[in-house]
C-alpha cells in the first residue's frame, strides 16, 4: 500500500511503501498433563479407547542424568511376558516420531536413560501403547542424578586444582589455600568425601560429566560493567588457568536480560606453550548455554547433545590462540568447559602428568572490533529493545564490516570523491554570469552552494577517502539549504519582480526552507514545494506582462530558443536522472552529472541584466537642470510665516 514519495541523497526519488501483513500464530495447548516428581512412582492406566498417555517432569539445574522407569506393566490387570508400550521422552515439547524412544516389549525392566539433560526445562514423557483390545496398567516414575549434592562416588579434589590456579601461582603465595579459606566458602572442595557427605543441606555447584559417577566443580566469574554492552568477566585467580589432565575446568558466565543481549560475547583462549613441556597437548573448549557439556565420541570432540548444542574451541602447539564471537547472545548462564587431551595414534587420550595452562579472556562489547575501519558502531532501539550494530560503508559487509567481497578499492573511492567534489566547479560559470548581469545576491547563493556541496560530499564518502572541515550534520544542512535556495532564487529572478518584492521573497524563502529542512531533511516536498511555488509566482508575473503588453513574454524568440528551452531541457534531464536513474551503485557518477546539469541550467535560465529605466533619475535631473531652487533670505531667517512661504526668486547655478 503506497503512501508517498520521498527523496534520498543517495537514491533520488523513490516510492515509499508500507506493507500490511497479519502474522498468525496458532498454539495448541495441552492441558491436564500429569506431573511426575523425581523419586516417586504413580499407578497409571491407558484405557482401550486411548492410544497414549502424556506426562511431564521438571528438571532443575545440576542434574546429570534422567531415568524414566516403567514397572509392573500388564494388560487387563494381568501381568504378561512383555509390556506392549513404547516409552518416549523429549525436552521442552511433547515427543515426536524421532525423539528418544524405547520399546518396552524388548526390555525388562523398561528404563529410558537420558544423560546430560537440559537444565531448568520441562521434559515430556509419552507412553504410547500398541494396538490391542485391552487396557494397559503400569507404574511410572522418574529418577534423577543430582550433581548439586555430592554422592559416594565423589573423588578427592584439592582446593587449588578445583580453583584451576596456575601452577606458578600457588607455590609463590607461601601458604596453603585450604588452610586460609574455610570449607564453607569452597563448596565441593572438602578434604575428603566424608566431609561432603556430612553436609547434605549445603548446595555444592558441580557440573555433570558423561561418567555418571563423577561431577566437576563449576567456578563462577566476576562481572565488571564499564559501559553499555561493555562488560568484562574475570575468573578467580585468573586470567591464567590450569587445566588438569584428569578432568575438565568449568566456568560460568552470567548474561543479564536486556543489559547484555544487544552486544557481542567475546571469548579468547591462548595456550601457554611453556607449560606443555613438549607434549602434543590440545586444550578443547566447549561453550554452551544453559548447561555445561563436553562429550567424547569416537576419539573426537563435540559440543552437542540431543537437547542442546554449543561452540567448540581448540588450541595446541600449532595454533595457540583462538577467538570466538557470538553476536546478540542469549541471556542466562553460559558454561565454558576446558579439557586438555593428548593426540596419539588412537586419537585423543588423557594426558599423563601434563597440566596445561591457558590464558582466558571473556568480555562483552557493543560491536565486533568496533566495526573496524570501514564501519561505525551504532546504538539502536527498536520499541523497548536496545542493541548495537555495525553500519558498514564502502561496500564492506558482515557483523564487524570485515567481508570485503563487495568492497570498493582505494582508487575507486578516490575517483568517486574527486568526481563528486570537482563537479561542483560547474557553478563557476553561473556565478560569473550572475555577477556580469548584476545579480550579486544570486551569485552569493551559488557560491554558498558550490562551497558546501563540495565539502559535504568530501565528508559524506563511505570509504577512507574522507575530509570533513566541520561536523557532518552541519555540512549536510548547508548543502541541502544551498541547493534549494539556488532553485528558489533562480526562478524568482526569472519572474523579474520589483526589487523590494524580490528581496522579501528571498528572505521568506530562506527562513521557510530552513524550517522545512529541520523538520524533514529528505522529504520530497522540501524540493517540490519551493520549486512549484516559485514557478507559480513566475507564471503569474509572466501572465500579467503578457496581458499588459498584449504579446508573449519574454517577447523575443531568441530568448526562448537559445536560453529558456535549452535550460529547461537540461534541468528536466537532471531531475530525471536524479529521480529514476540514480542508485547506490551509480551514485558517484550520476550525482556528479546531476551537479553539472543543474549548474549548467542555471547559466541558461538566469535572465539578462535589466535595462535602465526610461524615466529621468534624480542624478540625471540634477545634471540636466541648469537652475537651483532658492528661498527668500527673509524666509530663511524665519521672518516670514512658514505657512505662507512662496518661491519668489530663481538663482542661476
KOLDOKE-825941 format. One line per field, with one value per residue (C-alpha): residue number from 1; x, y negated, z negated. Coordinates in Angstrom, 1 decimal, m for minus. Layout:
<pts>
n <- c(NUM  ...)
xx <- c(X  ...)
yy <- c(Y  ...)
zz <- c(Z  ...)
</pts>
This chain:
<pts>
n <- c(1  2  3  4  5  6  7  8  9  10  11  12  13  14  15  16  17  18  19  20  21  22  23  24  25  26  27  28  29  30  31  32  33  34  35  36  37  38  39  40  41  42  43  44  45  46  47  48  49  50  51  52  53  54  55  56  57  58  59  60  61  62  63  64  65  66  67  68  69  70  71  72  73  74  75  76  77  78  79  80  81  82  83  84  85  86  87  88  89  90  91  92  93  94  95  96  97  98  99  100  101  102  103  104  105  106  107  108  109  110  111  112  113  114  115  116  117  118  119  120  121  122  123  124  125  126  127  128  129  130  131  132  133  134  135  136  137  138  139  140  141  142  143  144  145  146  147  148  149  150  151  152  153  154  155  156  157  158  159  160  161  162  163  164  165  166  167  168  169  170  171  172  173  174  175  176  177  178  179  180  181  182  183  184  185  186  187  188  189  190  191  192  193  194  195  196  197  198  199  200  201  202  203  204  205  206  207  208  209  210  211  212  213  214  215  216  217  218  219  220  221  222  223  224  225  226  227  228  229  230  231  232  233  234  235  236  237  238  239  240  241  242  243  244  245  246  247  248  249  250  251  252  253  254  255  256  257  258  259  260  261  262  263  264  265  266  267  268  269  270  271  272  273  274  275  276  277  278  279  280  281  282  283  284  285  286  287  288  289  290  291  292  293  294  295  296  297  298  299  300  301  302  303  304  305  306  307  308  309  310  311  312  313  314  315  316  317  318  319  320  321  322  323  324  325  326  327  328  329  330  331  332  333  334  335  336  337  338  339  340  341  342  343  344  345  346  347  348  349  350  351  352  353  354  355  356  357  358  359  360  361  362  363  364  365  366  367  368  369  370  371  372  373  374  375  376  377  378  379  380  381  382  383  384  385  386  387  388  389  390  391  392  393  394  395  396  397  398  399  400  401  402  403  404  405  406  407  408  409  410  411  412  413  414  415  416  417  418  419  420  421  422  423  424  425  426  427  428  429  430  431  432  433  434  435  436  437  438  439  440  441  442  443  444  445  446  447  448  449  450  451  452  453  454  455  456  457  458  459  460  461  462  463  464  465  466  467  468  469  470  471  472  473  474  475  476  477  478  479  480  481  482  483  484  485  486  487  488  489  490  491  492  493  494  495  496  497  498  499  500  501  502  503  504  505  506  507  508  509  510  511  512  513  514  515  516  517  518  519  520  521  522  523  524  525  526  527  528  529  530  531  532  533  534  535  536  537  538  539  540  541  542  543  544  545  546  547  548  549  550  551  552  553  554  555  556  557  558  559  560  561  562  563  564  565  566  567  568  569  570  571  572  573  574  575  576  577  578  579  580  581  582  583  584  585  586  587  588  589  590  591  592  593  594  595  596  597  598  599  600  601  602  603  604  605  606  607  608  609  610  611  612  613  614  615  616  617  618  619  620  621  622  623  624  625  626  627  628  629  630  631  632  633  634  635  636  637  638  639  640  641  642  643  644  645  646  647  648  649  650  651  652  653)
xx <- c(0.0  1.9  1.7  4.0  7.3  10.4  13.8  17.1  20.5  21.8  18.7  16.9  13.1  11.5  8.2  7.9  5.5  4.0  3.2  0.4  0.6  m1.0  1.1  m0.8  0.5  m1.8  m0.9  m2.4  m2.0  m2.3  m4.0  m4.3  m0.9  0.1  3.2  5.8  8.0  11.5  11.8  8.1  6.1  2.4  m0.1  m1.4  m3.7  m4.3  m7.8  m8.7  m10.1  m6.9  m3.7  m1.3  m0.7  1.4  3.4  5.9  8.7  10.7  14.5  16.3  19.9  22.9  21.1  23.5  21.1  17.4  16.0  12.3  11.2  8.1  7.4  4.6  3.3  0.3  m2.8  m6.4  m4.8  m2.8  0.9  2.3  5.6  6.1  4.8  3.0  4.0  6.7  8.3  9.4  11.0  11.7  12.8  10.6  7.9  5.9  7.8  7.6  8.5  12.3  12.5  14.4  12.3  12.4  10.3  9.3  8.4  12.1  13.4  12.6  12.7  11.7  14.1  14.8  18.0  18.8  22.4  23.2  19.7  18.9  18.6  15.6  13.4  10.2  10.7  7.7  7.2  4.9  3.7  2.2  0.5  0.4  m2.9  m4.8  m8.2  m7.1  m6.3  m2.7  m1.7  1.7  3.7  5.8  8.5  11.5  14.9  17.5  21.2  21.8  25.2  24.3  24.8  27.8  27.4  29.5  31.4  32.9  36.6  39.1  39.7  42.3  41.3  43.9  43.1  39.4  40.0  42.2  45.0  48.1  51.0  53.3  50.7  50.0  53.7  54.6  51.9  53.7  50.6  48.1  44.8  42.8  44.2  43.3  39.8  37.2  35.4  32.1  33.4  34.8  31.9  32.9  36.5  36.4  39.4  37.6  34.3  33.1  33.1  31.0  28.5  28.2  26.7  23.8  21.9  24.7  24.4  27.6  27.8  29.1  28.9  27.7  30.1  29.5  30.6  27.6  29.9  31.7  30.7  33.1  33.3  31.9  33.8  31.9  33.2  33.3  31.4  32.7  30.4  32.2  29.6  26.5  27.2  30.7  31.3  34.4  34.2  37.1  38.0  39.1  42.9  42.9  43.4  45.9  44.0  45.4  43.6  44.3  44.7  42.1  39.0  37.6  37.7  34.2  33.4  30.0  29.3  26.0  24.5  21.7  18.5  18.2  21.6  23.7  21.6  22.3  26.1  28.7  30.1  33.8  35.9  39.7  41.8  45.6  47.8  50.9  53.5  55.9  53.6  53.0  56.7  56.9  53.8  51.3  48.6  45.4  43.1  39.5  36.8  33.1  30.8  27.2  24.1  22.1  24.3  27.9  28.6  31.6  31.4  34.0  32.8  35.0  38.2  36.7  35.3  31.8  29.8  26.2  23.7  20.1  18.8  21.5  24.5  27.4  30.6  33.8  37.2  40.7  44.3  47.5  51.2  50.5  47.6  48.0  45.2  41.5  38.8  35.0  32.4  28.7  26.5  23.4  24.0  21.1  20.8  21.2  24.2  26.9  29.2  32.8  34.3  38.0  39.7  43.3  43.9  47.0  47.0  48.0  47.8  44.5  43.1  42.8  43.5  44.0  47.5  49.8  51.3  50.8  48.8  48.2  47.9  45.8  45.0  41.3  39.6  35.9  34.1  31.1  31.4  28.8  30.2  32.9  36.2  34.3  33.3  36.8  38.0  35.0  32.2  30.6  29.1  25.7  23.4  19.9  16.5  13.5  10.5  11.9  14.8  18.2  21.0  24.2  25.0  27.6  26.8  29.3  30.5  32.4  30.8  32.1  29.7  29.5  28.9  32.1  32.3  35.1  33.6  35.4  33.8  32.0  34.3  35.4  39.1  41.1  41.3  37.5  37.0  39.4  37.8  34.2  35.3  37.0  34.1  31.5  33.6  35.1  31.8  30.6  33.1  30.4  28.9  31.7  30.2  26.7  28.5  30.3  27.1  25.2  27.9  28.1  24.3  24.4  22.7  25.0  22.6  22.0  25.8  26.4  23.8  25.6  29.0  27.5  26.0  29.3  31.3  29.2  28.3  32.0  32.9  29.7  30.5  34.1  32.8  30.0  32.1  31.7  35.3  38.5  39.0  37.1  37.7  35.4  36.0  33.2  30.5  28.7  25.3  26.2  27.7  24.6  22.2  24.1  24.4  20.6  19.8  22.1  20.7  17.1  17.9  19.6  16.4  14.4  16.4  16.8  13.1  12.3  14.9  13.2  10.0  11.6  9.7  10.3  13.4  11.6  9.2  12.1  14.1  11.1  10.6  14.3  14.2  10.9  12.2  15.4  13.5  10.9  13.4  15.5  12.4  11.4  14.9  14.9  11.6  12.4  15.7  14.9  11.3  10.0  8.1  11.3  12.3  8.9  7.2  9.6  10.0  6.3  5.6  8.4  7.2  3.7  5.0  6.9  3.9  1.7  4.3  4.8  1.0  0.5  3.2  1.7  m1.8  m0.5  1.7  m0.7  2.2  4.0  6.6  9.6  9.0  11.9  12.1  15.9  15.3  13.0  15.1  18.7  18.2  14.8  14.3  17.9  17.9  14.6  15.7  18.9  17.1  14.5  17.2  18.9  15.7  15.0  18.5  18.1  14.7  14.8  18.4  20.4  21.1  23.6  25.7  26.0  25.6  29.1  28.9  25.2  25.1  28.2  26.4  23.4  25.7  27.0  23.5  21.9  24.7  24.6  20.8  21.2  23.5  20.8  17.8  19.1  17.6  19.8  20.6  17.6  17.6  17.8  14.5  13.5  12.4  14.9  16.6  17.4  21.0  20.2  17.7  20.4  22.8  20.3  18.7  20.6  18.8  18.8  15.8  16.3  14.2  14.0  16.5  13.7  12.1  15.5  15.8  12.3  10.9  8.0  5.4  6.4  2.8  2.9  6.3  6.5  9.2  9.9  13.4  15.3  19.0  21.3  23.6)
yy <- c(0.0  m3.0  m6.1  m8.7  m9.5  m10.7  m12.0  m10.4  m11.9  m8.5  m7.1  m10.0  m9.9  m6.6  m5.3  m4.6  m1.7  m0.5  3.2  4.5  8.1  10.1  12.9  15.6  18.0  20.9  22.6  25.9  26.1  29.4  29.2  31.6  33.2  35.3  34.1  36.6  35.9  37.4  40.3  41.2  43.8  43.5  46.1  45.4  47.0  46.4  47.4  49.3  46.2  44.1  44.6  42.9  41.0  37.9  36.8  34.1  33.6  30.5  30.9  28.3  27.2  29.5  32.7  35.1  37.9  38.6  42.1  42.8  46.2  48.1  51.2  53.6  53.3  55.6  55.8  56.2  56.2  59.3  59.5  60.6  61.6  58.2  54.6  53.5  49.8  47.5  45.0  41.6  38.5  35.0  31.7  28.6  30.2  33.4  36.2  36.7  39.6  39.1  38.4  40.8  43.9  47.4  50.4  51.9  55.2  55.8  54.5  55.6  53.5  50.7  47.8  44.9  43.1  39.5  38.4  34.8  33.4  29.7  27.7  25.6  27.3  29.4  32.9  34.6  38.3  40.2  43.7  45.0  48.4  50.8  51.6  54.1  54.6  54.4  51.8  51.3  50.9  49.8  47.8  44.9  42.9  40.7  40.9  38.2  37.9  34.6  33.1  30.2  32.6  34.9  38.6  41.5  41.6  38.1  38.2  36.3  32.9  30.5  26.8  25.4  27.7  27.1  23.4  24.1  22.0  21.8  23.9  21.0  19.2  21.4  22.0  18.4  17.4  19.1  20.5  23.3  22.3  24.9  23.5  19.9  20.3  22.2  25.2  23.4  20.8  23.5  25.8  29.2  28.6  30.6  32.7  36.0  37.4  37.9  34.2  33.7  36.4  34.8  31.6  32.8  29.5  27.4  26.9  27.7  26.4  29.2  29.8  33.2  35.5  38.1  40.5  40.8  41.3  38.0  34.4  31.5  28.2  25.1  21.9  18.5  15.4  11.8  9.2  5.6  3.3  0.5  m1.0  0.0  3.5  3.3  5.9  7.8  11.2  12.1  15.6  16.1  16.4  15.7  14.9  17.8  21.1  24.6  27.4  30.7  33.8  35.9  33.7  30.5  27.0  25.5  21.8  20.0  16.6  15.0  12.6  10.4  9.8  6.6  5.3  7.9  9.3  6.5  6.8  9.3  12.0  12.4  15.4  15.7  18.7  18.7  21.7  21.2  23.2  23.4  25.5  28.4  29.4  30.5  32.8  32.9  31.3  29.9  27.9  28.2  25.7  26.1  23.1  23.9  22.0  23.3  26.2  27.4  30.0  31.8  35.2  37.5  39.8  42.0  40.2  36.8  33.9  32.4  29.8  31.0  33.5  34.3  31.3  28.7  27.6  25.3  23.9  25.9  24.2  25.7  24.6  26.5  26.0  25.1  22.8  21.5  18.9  19.0  16.4  16.8  14.0  14.5  11.6  10.9  13.8  15.5  14.2  16.5  18.6  19.7  22.5  22.9  26.4  26.7  30.2  31.0  34.1  35.5  36.7  40.3  42.9  43.9  40.4  38.1  39.5  38.2  36.7  38.2  35.7  32.7  29.8  27.3  23.6  21.3  17.5  16.9  13.7  13.2  9.9  8.2  5.4  3.4  4.4  6.7  4.9  1.6  2.3  1.8  m0.9  m0.6  m0.7  m2.6  m1.1  m2.5  m2.0  m1.4  m1.0  0.9  0.5  1.3  3.4  1.8  3.2  2.3  2.9  2.0  m0.3  0.7  m1.5  m1.3  2.0  3.8  6.2  8.7  8.5  6.4  5.0  7.5  9.0  7.4  9.4  6.4  3.7  0.6  0.2  m2.8  m4.0  m3.8  m5.7  m8.4  m8.7  m8.9  m11.6  m13.7  m13.5  m14.5  m17.4  m18.7  m18.5  m21.5  m23.7  m23.8  m26.5  m28.9  m29.9  m30.6  m32.7  m34.7  m35.2  m36.3  m38.8  m40.1  m40.6  m42.4  m39.5  m39.8  m38.2  m35.2  m34.9  m34.7  m31.9  m29.9  m30.4  m29.2  m26.1  m25.3  m25.6  m23.4  m20.9  m20.3  m19.8  m17.9  m15.3  m15.2  m14.3  m12.0  m9.4  m5.8  m4.8  m6.1  m9.0  m11.4  m15.0  m16.9  m20.6  m20.6  m18.4  m16.2  m17.3  m21.0  m20.3  m18.3  m21.0  m23.8  m21.7  m21.0  m24.6  m25.9  m23.6  m24.6  m28.3  m28.1  m26.8  m29.4  m32.5  m31.4  m31.0  m34.2  m36.1  m34.8  m36.4  m39.9  m41.3  m44.6  m44.8  m45.1  m42.2  m40.0  m40.7  m39.9  m36.6  m35.7  m36.3  m34.4  m31.5  m31.2  m31.1  m28.7  m26.3  m26.3  m25.3  m22.6  m21.1  m20.9  m19.1  m16.6  m16.8  m14.1  m14.9  m15.3  m18.5  m20.2  m20.2  m20.2  m22.8  m25.7  m24.9  m24.8  m27.9  m29.8  m28.6  m29.8  m33.2  m33.3  m32.2  m34.9  m37.6  m36.5  m36.3  m39.8  m41.2  m39.3  m40.7  m44.3  m44.2  m42.1  m39.9  m36.9  m37.3  m37.0  m38.8  m37.6  m34.2  m34.1  m34.2  m31.1  m29.2  m29.8  m30.2  m29.1  m25.9  m24.6  m25.5  m23.8  m20.6  m20.5  m20.9  m18.3  m15.8  m16.4  m15.8  m12.7  m11.3  m12.1  m10.6  m7.5  m6.6  m7.3  m4.3  m3.5  m1.7  m4.5  m7.3  m8.8  m9.5  m10.0  m12.6  m14.2  m14.6  m16.0  m18.7  m19.7  m19.7  m21.8  m24.3  m24.5  m25.0  m28.0  m29.7  m29.4  m30.2  m33.3  m36.3  m39.0  m42.3  m44.6  m47.6  m51.1  m52.8  m55.3  m57.8  m60.5  m59.6  m62.1  m62.1  m63.0  m65.6  m67.4  m67.3  m68.2  m71.2  m74.4  m76.1  m75.9  m76.4  m79.1  m80.8  m84.4  m85.5  m86.7  m83.3  m81.6  m83.8  m82.9  m86.4  m85.1  m82.8  m79.3  m78.7  m81.3  m80.6  m81.1  m80.7  m84.2  m84.0  m81.8  m81.8  m80.6  m77.8)
zz <- c(0.0  1.3  m0.9  0.7  2.3  0.6  1.7  0.7  1.2  2.5  4.2  5.6  5.7  4.9  3.8  0.2  m0.6  m3.8  m3.7  m5.9  m6.9  m9.7  m11.1  m12.9  m15.5  m16.2  m19.5  m20.6  m24.4  m26.1  m29.5  m32.2  m31.7  m34.7  m36.6  m37.7  m40.7  m40.8  m43.2  m43.2  m41.3  m40.4  m39.1  m35.7  m33.1  m29.4  m28.6  m25.4  m23.7  m24.3  m22.3  m24.7  m27.9  m28.3  m31.4  m32.3  m34.8  m35.6  m35.5  m37.7  m37.4  m38.2  m37.0  m35.3  m34.3  m34.0  m34.0  m33.3  m34.7  m33.8  m36.0  m36.8  m33.3  m32.4  m30.3  m31.8  m35.2  m34.4  m34.1  m30.8  m29.4  m27.8  m28.1  m24.9  m25.0  m23.7  m26.0  m24.5  m26.1  m24.8  m26.3  m26.0  m23.9  m23.6  m21.8  m18.1  m15.8  m16.0  m19.8  m22.1  m22.4  m24.0  m23.1  m26.4  m24.7  m24.3  m27.6  m31.1  m33.2  m30.8  m31.6  m29.3  m30.2  m29.3  m30.1  m30.5  m30.2  m29.7  m32.9  m34.0  m31.4  m31.3  m29.9  m28.4  m28.6  m26.2  m26.9  m23.7  m23.5  m20.7  m19.1  m21.2  m22.7  m26.3  m28.9  m29.9  m33.6  m34.7  m37.3  m36.1  m37.9  m37.2  m38.9  m38.6  m39.4  m41.2  m40.9  m43.3  m46.2  m46.5  m46.4  m47.5  m44.3  m44.6  m44.3  m46.3  m44.8  m46.1  m46.6  m44.3  m41.5  m41.8  m41.5  m38.4  m39.7  m37.6  m38.8  m39.4  m41.5  m44.5  m45.3  m45.3  m47.8  m50.6  m52.3  m51.9  m50.3  m52.2  m55.4  m54.6  m53.2  m55.2  m53.7  m53.8  m51.3  m49.0  m48.2  m46.7  m47.9  m51.1  m52.0  m51.7  m50.7  m54.3  m54.8  m51.7  m52.8  m56.2  m54.8  m52.7  m53.0  m51.6  m47.8  m46.0  m42.4  m40.3  m36.6  m35.3  m33.5  m30.8  m33.5  m35.9  m38.8  m38.5  m38.8  m38.1  m40.0  m38.4  m39.0  m38.9  m37.2  m38.4  m36.4  m35.8  m33.9  m32.1  m29.7  m27.7  m26.4  m27.7  m30.4  m31.5  m33.1  m35.4  m36.6  m40.2  m40.4  m36.6  m33.8  m33.7  m34.2  m34.8  m33.1  m34.8  m32.7  m34.5  m34.4  m32.9  m34.2  m34.0  m34.3  m34.5  m32.8  m33.6  m31.0  m32.3  m30.4  m28.3  m29.5  m27.8  m24.9  m22.4  m22.3  m21.3  m23.6  m23.0  m24.1  m23.7  m24.8  m24.5  m25.3  m27.4  m25.4  m28.3  m30.4  m28.0  m28.2  m24.5  m24.8  m21.9  m24.1  m22.7  m25.0  m23.9  m25.0  m24.8  m25.3  m25.9  m27.1  m30.0  m31.0  m30.6  m28.0  m26.9  m25.1  m23.6  m20.8  m18.6  m19.7  m18.5  m20.4  m20.0  m21.9  m21.3  m22.6  m21.8  m23.7  m23.2  m21.2  m21.7  m20.3  m20.1  m20.5  m20.4  m21.0  m20.5  m19.6  m16.0  m16.8  m20.3  m20.2  m19.3  m19.4  m19.4  m18.9  m19.4  m18.3  m20.4  m22.8  m24.6  m28.2  m31.1  m32.1  m29.7  m30.6  m29.3  m29.7  m29.2  m28.8  m27.9  m25.8  m24.1  m20.5  m20.0  m17.2  m18.6  m18.7  m21.7  m25.1  m28.6  m29.1  m31.8  m34.2  m32.0  m33.3  m30.5  m31.3  m29.2  m29.2  m29.3  m28.4  m28.2  m27.7  m26.1  m23.6  m21.6  m18.2  m16.8  m16.9  m16.9  m13.3  m12.1  m9.6  m7.2  m9.7  m12.5  m15.7  m16.4  m19.4  m18.1  m19.8  m18.4  m20.6  m24.0  m22.8  m22.8  m20.7  m18.9  m15.2  m12.7  m9.8  m7.1  m4.2  m1.0  m0.1  m3.2  m4.9  m7.8  m11.5  m12.0  m8.5  m7.7  m4.5  m1.6  1.2  2.5  1.1  3.1  3.9  2.8  6.4  6.8  3.6  4.6  8.1  6.7  4.2  6.8  9.2  6.6  5.4  8.6  10.4  8.3  10.2  12.9  10.7  11.6  15.0  13.5  10.8  13.5  15.5  12.4  11.5  15.0  15.0  11.7  9.8  6.9  4.3  6.6  7.2  3.5  3.1  5.9  4.3  1.0  2.7  4.5  1.4  m1.0  1.7  2.3  m1.3  m2.1  0.5  m0.7  m4.1  m3.0  m1.3  m2.6  m2.5  m3.9  m1.4  m3.6  m4.6  m6.9  m7.7  m10.3  m11.7  m9.1  m10.1  m9.6  m6.2  m5.1  m6.3  m4.5  m1.3  m1.2  m2.1  0.6  3.3  2.5  2.3  5.7  7.3  5.4  6.2  9.9  10.5  8.6  10.6  13.8  12.7  13.0  9.9  8.3  6.1  2.8  3.6  4.7  1.6  m0.6  1.2  0.9  m2.9  m3.4  m1.2  m3.3  m6.6  m5.3  m3.7  m6.9  m8.9  m6.4  m6.3  m10.1  m10.1  m7.4  m5.5  m3.0  m2.3  1.2  0.6  m0.5  3.2  4.9  2.6  3.2  6.8  7.6  5.5  7.3  10.7  9.8  9.0  12.2  14.2  12.7  13.3  16.9  17.5  16.2  18.5  21.4  20.8  20.3  23.4  25.4  26.6  25.4  22.6  23.0  26.3  28.4  30.0  29.5  25.7  26.0  28.5  27.2  23.4  21.9  24.0  23.5  19.8  19.3  21.1  19.1  15.8  16.8  17.7  14.4  12.4  14.5  13.7  10.0  9.8  11.9  12.7  9.6  7.3  4.6  7.1  9.7  7.2  7.6  11.3  11.7  8.9  10.4  13.7  11.7  10.3  13.7  15.3  12.6  12.7  16.5  16.5  14.1  16.7  19.3  17.2  15.4  17.1  18.6  16.9  16.6  19.0  17.4  16.8  19.4  16.8  15.7  12.5  9.7  10.7  14.3  13.2  11.2  14.1  16.8  15.0  15.0  12.2  8.4  6.2  3.7  1.0  m0.1  m2.7  m5.0  m4.8  m5.6  m8.7  m9.9  m9.4  m7.3  m8.5  m7.2  m6.3  m3.6  m2.2  1.5  4.0  5.3  6.5  9.0  8.9  11.6  10.8)
</pts>
